[in-house]
Each structure stands twice: as structure tokens, then as C-alpha cells.
Amino acid sequence: MSGPTRPMITWLHAGLVGEPFPSPSQAWLEPNGLLAAGGDLSLARLLRAYRQGIFPWYEPGQPILWWSPDPRTVLDPAALRISRSLRKSIRNGGFEVSFDRDFEAVVRACAAPRPGASGTWITVEMRHAYLRLHQAGHAHSLEVWQHGELVGGLYGVAVGRLFCGESMFSRVRDASKVGLAWLCRHLVAWEWPLIDSQTPTPHMLAMGAREIPRERFLERLRDLTSRAPGADAWQFDPGIHPLDADWRRGDG
């Protein structure tokens, strides 16, 4: 006897404004979270996707693939774990941090080949799409500098008071972790209670990320997307420091 058949994938149409995504409940179990294929990376479609807990991920030569995995990996900024070695890097590494100073350079660095990897999922098409999101005020970057050189950073999409992290990079030890620490400290100050990390990685789990059921994530998403971000969002505050003692619950 044959096993259960896998549901047909939903194909989206490029240029069809307002085309709905299927419900995340229809996502495949294997590969976990695959929901739809095709469509385009237009500003309107991307924003609609993120507001529904859906994100694009695909490799060169593939159609655009849309995902909503279950469980979902999230990080509470107030529960970030800062190890002793990271504390030392924050104190003595000579790092400086900025927001949105060079979004394009951060995305380009995230797209560069990694050691042991044959390629990147951040295609030229993806880079252009997220740059359009940034120019429209929806995508943001954090840059980490050392001696005037860009040595680390991260970028993602903001919807309401949720930050959807997309990728990060380091050119020197701990640079991306330093950036994440500063980001979390600012998110706490802005009253943004959640980072969407999408899928688990050892790096994020070690820093306090956890998995929650997709339905619970979507409940949080609906609440957070309904909240205005606040006038202070994405303004770097030099008075904020990730080693302040009174902002974290999850010191490690």
C-alpha cells in the first residue's frame, strides 16, 4: 500500500496584485513549512507575506518558495543570553554600532559565500527586493564597525512591533553577536517584545532563541502587527548599552 499523498503545492502568479496566500495551516510537514511557490518579490506581496507569518526562501535556479514552518523559532529580546566571552568582546572589542547606515552593504555581505558553503540563498533578486523594502521604510539594518571598517551586521523586516530577522554576518569574531546584543537592548527600550528567527540555528538557540507552535506565533504576530512602532524606533541611542544590568531576564 502507498503512504499518504502530499498535498499539491499552491502556485502563485507574478504580477497578480492582491493574490492571497494559502493559510499557513496548509504548509507541508516535509519539508517543514513549505506553503507556496512562484509569484514575485514585489513590495506589496512581501509585506502581505510577513504580516501573515510567511517568508520567501529559495536557491538560485528554483522558483520563489514561500514558507511558514511549525514550530517557529523566536527570540524574546529581554531573554538574550550574553556569555562571558561575548561580554569581553562588547567591552574590549572596539566595536561601534549603527542602524540603517549602509543597508545595501550589510545585505551584500550577508549574501557573500560562507566557509564550507557552495552558494547563497540571497540572490540578486532577493537583494533588490529587500533594498526596495528598506527604501520604503520596512526593512532595517544594524551595522557593526571596528576601526572604521564594517565587520558585522544583520538585517530584517519590521512589521508593527515585530522584527523578522533575515540574515547576519561576521568578518571578525563575535561581530554579529555584538550587533544582536545591541539590537535586543534597543528593542526592549522600544517595547518590541519579539524577534522572528524563522528556523532554529545553533547560533540563535545558544543566545536564547526558542521554538513555539506556529499557531502561538501567529497569535503574537496578529497582536504585534496591530501596534505602531513608536517614534524612537530605528534611532540609535548612544545611552543604551547591552551590558546595562536592568534590562535582561535571561543572562547566561
N, C-alpha and C positions, 0 to 999 in steps of 0.2 A: 504494500500500500504506500502511496505517496504521502508526504507530510503536508501540513497546511500551506496553502499558496500565499505568497507575499502579495499585498495589495499593489495595484498599479500606481506608479508614480504620477503625480499631478504635473502636467506640463503647462508652464506659463508662456505668455506671448509678449515678445518685445514690442514696446511702444503702446501697449494697451493700457491707457490711463485708467486707474481705479480698479484694475483687475484684482479680485480678492485672493488672498492666500487661503489654502485649506486650514482647518482648525489644527493646532499643534497636536491634538489628541489623535490625529490621523498619521502622525510621524511613524516611520518604521522603527521596529525594535532593533534591527540589524541591517545595515549599520545604524547605530543608535542615533535617532533624531532626524534622519533624512526625511524631508517633508515634501519638497517640490524641486523642479528643475526648469531651467530656461528663464524667460523673461529678460530683464535688463537691470542695470545698476543705476537707474535714474534716481534723482534726489527724492522724488515723491515715493517711489517704490521702497527705497531703503528706509526712509523714515517710517513708512507704514509697517515694514517688517520689524524694525527694532521696537516699535510700540506694541507689537504683538508677541514679543519674545522670540523672534525669528532672525537669523543672521545668515549671510552668504559665506560659503567656504568651498573652494574648488581649486583644482590644479590646472596648469596650462594644458590645453587640449581637451578639457572636459567642458560640458555646458555649465552654466551657473547653477550651483546646487544650494538649496536653502535648508536650514537645519533648526531644530528645536529639541535638543536632547532631554532625556529623562533618566536619571536625575540631572539637575542643573548645578553647576559649581558657582558659588558666590563667596564673596568676602565682605564681612562687616568691617568697615574701616577702623572702628573703635577696638576691634579684636585682633588687629595686626600683631604678629609676633616679631619682635626685634631681638635677634640673637646678640650675644656678647660681641661676636666678631663684626656684626653689622653696626653695633653701637660704636665700635672703634673706627670703622670706616666713616660713619657720619661725623664723628668728632674730628678725626685727623686726616681724612682723605682729601681735603682741599676742594670739596665739591661745591658748586653753585647750582641753583635750580631756578628754572623759569617756566612760565606757562605760555604756550602759543607763540613763542619767539620764532621758531622755524619748523612749522608743522611738516612742510614738504621734506625737509632733511631727515626728520625723525622717521617718516614713513619709508623713505628711500633706504635708510639704514636698517629698518626692520625687515625690508624686502631683500637685503643682501644675503647671499648664501651663508649658511651657518656651517661650522665644522662638522663633518660627517653627514651633511645633508646634500642631496643632489640637486635641489631646486628650491623654489619658494611658492607658497600659495598666494602671495601678494603680487598678483600680476600687474602689468602696466594698466590694464583696465580698472583693476581694483584701486590702484594708487590714484588714478584720475578721479574715480568716484568719491573716494574719501576726501580728496582735496576739495571737490565741489561741496561736500558736506561741511568741511571746515570753513570755506568761504561764505557759506550760508549761516554759520554760527552754531552748527550742530555737532561738529567733531572738534576735538581738542587734543593738544599735545603737551607733554611735560618734557622739558629738556634738562639734562644733567651735564654740567660743564666742569672741566678741570683745566686750569691754566689757559683758559680761553678757548679750549677745544671741546667740541661736542663728543662726549664719551658714553652717553647712555640716554635712554628716554623711553617713552611709551606714548601710545595714542589710543583713542577710542571715541565712542559716540555718547553724547549726553541726551537723555530723554527725561524731561521733568527733573526729578532729583535722583535719577539712577545713572551711574556711569557704566557703560558697556565697554570693558577693556578689550582691545583688539590684538595688540602685539607690543612687545618691548624688546629692547636690545641693550647690550653692554659691550663696550670696547675695552674697558678696564674692569677689574674685579669689583663686584658689588654695585656698579653704577646703576643698574636697573632697580636693584633692591633699595638703594638710597632714594631713587626717584619715587618708587612706590610708597616709601615711608612718608615722604613729603606730601604726596598726593593724599594719602589717607588722613594725615593730620589736617589738611585743608578741608577735605570732605566732611570731617567731623565738625569743624568750625562752621561750615556752610549748612550743616544739618542735612547732609546727604547720607542716608544710612546704609547704602548697599552698592557694591561693585559686582557686576555680572562678569564672571570669569569664563563662562560658557562651558568648558570641559576641563576635567582635572589635569593638572600637571604637577610633578613633584615639587617644582619651584613654588607654585602658589599654595599647595597644600602645606608645605613647610612653613609658610608665612601666615597661616591661619585660615585659608580658604576651606570651605566645606561643601558637601553635596546636600541638596534638598530636593524633594519631589518637584517635578515640573509644575504641577498644579499650584503648589505653595509659591513657587517663584512667580507664576503668572498672577497670583493674587497680590503679591508685593508689587509687581510691575504695574498693575492697574492702579494701585494706590499712588505709587511714586510718579507715574507719568501725569497724574492729575495735579501735581504740585508745581508751582512756579519755582524756577531755580534760585531766585534771590539775586539782588543787585551785586553782591560780592563774589558771585561765582566766577571762577577762572581769572580772578585778580590775585596775583601773588602777594602774600602778606609777609614782609620780612620779619614781623614779630612772631610768626608761627615757627615752631621748631619741633621736629619729630621726637626729640628726647624730653620734651616737657613731661612732667610726671603726672599730670592730672587729666589726661585725655584718653588713655588706653585702659581697657579691661583685660586684655589678653597678653600681657607682657610675657615673653618667653626667654 
